[in-house]
């Protein structure tokens, strides 16, 4: 700024012959540039069957950034959606047993990460759970109004098991009739993709959110960390805040059982399926929020913990050094279980 001010003084001293109006206009324009201060710009749109919001700190409104974001998210969806019949993943699911598939860089990365977390969680997170997800009415095959028969669950469960995936670098060999479902990691990966896009364009302070999965980077214009609300897991249309965290340079994901479910004879069936039992989870964990270096990791770990339940999930989080916040249903409302690492992020 000192150099710019000195330049202004030089201009003033050496332009006495300029018309006064021109000189004043020049000084006004330069002074306007000096007074520009960063502010938050928001970009919103639709993707992956949900909404996205990008908030970034900049001194001027970004040009054509929404088109770049939409293009990048469309590429992720075209690669990893089970709802698009011509997506890369759908083509693999539709292919015959015995075929080999060259994978795009993004899909290869996500499959490798999914397999890593599946092994760590001993199958609590498992992207081969797709046949069970569809059977219970939470996939592209559409909703059901009653629970499937035990024989149907057993038949679908026979196709499930992360160890049945034969993945080698950028190649997947389909040796069994599996059906891959990336719905518990793809949105998180999409967040990471947009974060990478923003940083490639020079933005360092931003918040990216897709369907509730987020990445917070840098700080707000006032220099403070981004504040994120953790929702109380109720079915009320009015959102209630359970806790607020202050974060930066981290991915955030929440998994819960309180939005997507169906009921039969007074029994609730959650969209979160336990790959080992073939049935929706039945414990008292209402939601879990996870912080991780990437949003894809946070997304997958949140699902794994949700499948495990509050006790086994907390033990696993401690063992793996995962920062997690559990909200557990109890007789008198909700109980919170917080890992030591997560405590540092709590504002209130």
ABEGO torsion letter per residue (X at the ends): XAAAAAAAAAAAAAAAABBAAAAAAAAAAAAAAAABBBBBBBBBBBBGGBBBBBBBBBABBBBGAAAAAAAAAAAAAAAABAABAABAAAAAAABBBGBBBBBBAAAAAAAAAAAAAAAAAGGABBAAAAAAAAAAGABAAEBBABBBBAAAAAAAAAABEAAABBBBEABBBBABBBBBBAAAAAAAAAAAAAAAAAAAAGBABBBBBBGGBBBBBEBBAAGBBBBBBBBBBBABABBBBABBBBBBGBBBBBBBAAABBBBBGGBBBBABBBAAAGBBBABABABBBBBBABAAAAAAAAAAAAAAEAAAAAAAAAAAGBBBBBBBBBAAEBBBBBBAAAAAABAX
